[in-house]
């Protein structure tokens, strides 16, 4: 069986936009630090693996600039033929646990394959409308607004 590997592309300009959008309170700065760490860890730990991500988006209370937020809601859109469950488990075990233990910030993680994305783009439900409206790209290329 041939293992396909993918090149990872980060969106550091988007992280700067995220900093401008969410403000500079101490708690929000800690959230931006967690997101930057998440993007950097994905760059390092996904390189050379079968896990590949097209797009990473932050949405929810944090992205809207709320004064209080309980978690950072995240959507990752995978490359084609990448297993959702395996990718989810890999990211939680190897990246998000470390961030939570170090910073105490909880990530709510949703993982979507390109086929589900196409369905969501054709008939977007309330959650997908919300993601498109308030989502901020922090990783990869924007594939949600096609």
TIMARLO-377735 format. One record per residue: x, y, z negated of N, C-alpha, C in turn; residue in three letters. Coordinates in steps of 0.05 Angstrom, whole numbers, padded with zeros to 5 digits, always signed. Atoms other than C-alpha are relative to their C-alpha. Layout:
% residues N
XYZXYZXYZALA...
This chain:
% residues 146
+00017-00024+00000+00000+00000+00000+00018+00025+00000UNK-00015-00025-00002+00027+00068+00020-00011+00021-00019UNK+00008-00021+00018+00025+00123-00032+00004+00027+00014UNK-00001-00026-00013+00008+00191-00005+00007+00021-00022UNK-00006-00021+00019+00039+00251-00040-00007+00027+00013UNK+00009-00025-00010+00018+00323-00033+00017+00023-00011UNK-00014-00024+00009+00051+00391-00038-00019+00017-00016UNK+00017-00016+00018+00024+00433-00095+00006+00030+00005UNK-00002-00028-00005+00011+00507-00083-00013+00015-00023UNK+00012-00015+00023+00000+00554-00143-00010+00027+00010UNK+00012-00026-00006-00039+00619-00143+00008+00020-00021UNK-00009-00018+00021+00003+00664-00187-00011+00028+00004UNK+00013-00026-00004-00027+00727-00154-00027-00001-00013UNK+00027+00002+00012-00094+00701-00177+00002+00001-00031UNK-00004-00002+00029-00067+00694-00248+00003+00029-00009UNK-00002-00028+00006-00048+00767-00246-00028+00014+00001UNK+00027-00010-00003-00119+00783-00222-00016-00009-00025UNK+00014+00010+00023-00145+00740-00279+00007+00017-00025UNK-00009-00017+00022-00104+00781-00329-00015+00027+00001UNK+00015-00025-00002-00136+00845-00302-00029-00003-00006UNK+00029+00004+00003-00206+00816-00302-00008-00004-00029UNK+00009+00008+00026-00208+00787-00372+00009+00019-00023UNK-00008-00018+00021-00175+00844-00410+00024-00009-00016UNK-00025+00005+00014-00120+00844-00462-00003-00004-00030UNK+00002+00005+00029-00148+00826-00530+00018-00024-00006UNK-00019+00022+00007-00104+00777-00569-00011-00027+00007UNK+00012+00026-00006-00152+00719-00562-00001-00005+00030UNK+00002+00003-00029-00161+00731-00488+00028-00004+00012UNK-00028+00003-00009-00085+00738-00478+00009-00029-00005UNK-00007+00028+00006-00078+00670-00511-00013-00019+00021UNK+00014+00015-00021-00129+00643-00460+00015+00002+00027UNK-00015-00003-00024-00090+00672-00402+00026-00016-00001UNK-00024+00016+00004-00027+00641-00431-00006-00030+00005UNK+00008+00029-00004-00063+00573-00433-00004-00006+00029UNK+00005+00005-00029-00085+00580-00360+00026+00000+00015UNK-00026-00001-00014-00015+00600-00337+00015-00026-00006UNK-00013+00025+00008+00013+00540-00375-00012-00023+00015UNK+00014+00021-00015-00040+00495-00343+00009-00001+00029UNK-00008-00001-00028-00021+00519-00273+00029-00010+00003UNK-00028+00008-00001+00054+00510-00287+00003-00030-00004UNK-00001+00029+00005+00044+00441-00316-00010-00017+00023UNK+00010+00014-00024+00003+00420-00256+00021-00001+00022UNK-00022-00001-00020+00060+00443-00211+00020-00021-00006UNK-00022+00019+00007+00110+00401-00250-00009-00029+00000UNK+00008+00028+00005+00071+00339-00268-00015-00013+00022UNK+00014+00013-00022+00030+00328-00205+00018-00004+00024UNK-00018+00003-00023+00089+00334-00157+00010-00029+00002UNK-00009+00027-00004+00106+00267-00127-00019-00021-00009UNK+00020+00020+00009+00042+00234-00153-00021-00002+00022UNK+00022+00003-00018-00020+00211-00117-00023+00020-00006UNK+00021-00020+00008-00060+00266-00153+00006+00026+00014UNK-00004-00026-00013-00069+00329-00112-00025+00017-00002UNK+00022-00019+00005-00112+00390-00123+00000+00022+00021UNK+00003-00021-00019-00137+00438-00070-00003+00027-00013UNK+00010-00025+00011-00166+00490-00116-00005-00003-00030UNK+00007-00001+00028-00171+00507-00190-00014+00026-00006UNK+00016-00024+00005-00224+00556-00214-00008+00001-00029UNK+00010-00005+00027-00240+00585-00282-00027+00014+00003UNK+00025-00013-00001-00312+00604-00294-00012+00000-00029UNK+00013+00000+00027-00359+00617-00353+00007+00025-00016UNK-00003-00023+00018-00352+00663-00413+00027+00013+00003UNK-00027-00012-00001-00277+00671-00407+00003+00016+00026UNK-00003-00014-00025-00280+00691-00333-00016+00025+00001UNK+00017-00024+00000-00336+00740-00346+00010+00022-00018UNK-00011-00020+00018-00294+00776-00398-00015+00003-00026UNK+00015-00001+00026-00337+00758-00458+00019+00004-00023UNK-00017-00005+00024-00310+00781-00525+00005-00026-00015UNK-00004+00026+00013-00320+00711-00553-00004-00022+00020UNK+00003+00023-00017-00310+00646-00518+00009-00024-00016UNK-00007+00024+00014-00308+00575-00544+00019-00018+00015UNK-00017+00018-00016-00274+00541-00486+00004+00014+00027UNK-00005-00010-00027-00246+00555-00417-00011-00021+00019UNK+00013+00018-00019-00290+00523-00364+00016+00000+00026UNK-00017+00003-00023-00250+00496-00306-00011-00020+00020UNK+00008+00018-00022-00267+00465-00239+00025-00005+00017UNK-00022+00007-00018-00214+00428-00199-00012-00015+00024UNK+00008+00014-00025-00227+00409-00126+00024-00016+00010UNK-00021+00017-00008-00185+00350-00106+00004-00001+00030UNK-00004+00007-00028-00154+00332-00039-00016-00025+00006UNK+00015+00023-00008-00189+00279+00001+00014-00026-00008UNK-00010+00027+00007-00181+00206-00021+00016-00001-00026UNK-00013+00000+00027-00157+00225-00091-00022-00008-00020UNK+00020+00010+00018-00193+00187-00146-00006+00021-00022UNK+00008-00020+00019-00233+00234-00191+00006-00009-00029UNK-00003+00009+00028-00232+00192-00255+00029-00002-00007UNK-00028+00003+00006-00158+00176-00251+00014+00027-00002UNK-00011-00027+00001-00141+00249-00237-00008+00014-00026UNK+00010-00012+00025-00185+00272-00295+00016-00011-00024UNK-00015+00013+00023-00152+00222-00343+00029+00009-00001UNK-00028-00008-00002-00082+00241-00319+00003+00029-00011UNK-00002-00028+00008-00094+00316-00329-00006+00003-00029UNK+00007-00002+00029-00127+00308-00397+00023-00011-00017UNK-00021+00013+00016-00073+00260-00423+00026+00015+00001UNK-00027-00011-00004-00012+00295-00394+00003+00030-00001UNK-00002-00029-00001-00030+00369-00393-00017+00013-00021UNK+00019-00014+00017-00092+00391-00430+00003-00006-00030UNK-00005+00007+00028-00077+00354-00495+00022+00017-00012UNK-00022-00016+00009-00011+00390-00501-00008+00029-00005UNK+00008-00028+00002-00043+00458-00489-00018+00003-00024UNK+00018-00002+00023-00098+00444-00540+00016-00002-00027UNK-00016+00004+00025-00048+00420-00593+00017+00025-00006UNK-00018-00023+00004-00002+00480-00582-00016+00026-00005UNK+00014-00026+00001-00053+00537-00572-00027-00001-00013UNK+00027+00003+00011-00118+00509-00599-00022+00009+00018UNK+00020-00008-00020-00155+00527-00535-00010-00025+00014UNK+00013+00023-00012-00204+00476-00508-00008+00006+00029UNK+00007-00002-00028-00212+00466-00433-00023-00019+00005UNK+00021+00017-00011-00278+00440-00405+00008-00005+00029UNK-00011+00006-00027-00255+00404-00342-00020-00015+00016UNK+00016+00014-00020-00297+00386-00282+00017-00006+00024UNK-00016+00008-00023-00266+00349-00224-00019-00008+00023UNK+00018+00004-00023-00297+00347-00154+00016-00008+00024UNK-00014+00008-00025-00277+00312-00090-00012+00017+00023UNK+00009-00017-00023-00284+00347-00021-00028-00007+00010UNK+00027+00007-00010-00347+00307-00003-00021+00012-00018UNK+00019-00013+00018-00383+00332-00065+00000+00030+00004UNK-00002-00029-00005-00358+00402-00050-00017+00007+00024UNK+00016-00006-00025-00389+00399+00020-00030-00001-00007UNK+00029+00002+00008-00456+00377-00010-00007+00025-00017UNK+00006-00024+00017-00452+00433-00062-00001+00025+00016UNK+00001-00023-00017-00437+00484-00008-00025+00002+00017UNK+00024+00001-00016-00496+00461+00034-00025+00006-00016UNK+00023-00003+00017-00546+00460-00023+00009+00007-00029UNK-00011-00006+00027-00516+00497-00083-00022+00002-00021UNK+00018-00002+00023-00550+00488-00149+00008+00023-00018UNK-00005-00022+00018-00551+00537-00207+00029+00001-00011UNK-00028+00001+00010-00483+00514-00235+00019+00008+00022UNK-00019-00007-00021-00449+00520-00168-00003+00029+00008UNK+00003-00029-00004-00479+00589-00156+00015+00016-00021UNK-00014-00014+00022-00451+00609-00223+00030-00001+00004UNK-00029+00002-00005-00382+00582-00206+00008+00018+00023UNK-00007-00018-00022-00383+00619-00139-00001+00029-00008UNK+00004-00028+00007-00406+00683-00171+00022+00010-00019UNK-00018-00010+00021-00361+00688-00232+00027-00014+00000UNK-00024+00015+00001-00305+00639-00216+00025+00017+00009UNK-00025-00013-00006-00233+00664-00214+00020-00022+00007UNK-00020+00019-00009-00182+00624-00174+00025+00003-00016UNK-00026-00001+00014-00121+00606-00215+00020-00019+00011UNK-00018+00021-00010-00091+00550-00174-00008-00007+00028UNK+00006+00010-00026-00086+00531-00101-00013+00020+00018UNK+00013-00017-00020-00129+00558-00045-00030+00000-00004UNK+00029-00002+00004-00201+00582-00049-00015-00015+00021UNK+00016+00017-00019-00245+00528-00017-00029+00002-00007UNK+00028-00002+00008-00310+00548-00052-00016+00020+00016UNK+00015-00021-00014-00329+00606-00008+00004-00003+00030UNK-00004+00005-00029-00329+00575+00061-00026+00005+00015UNK
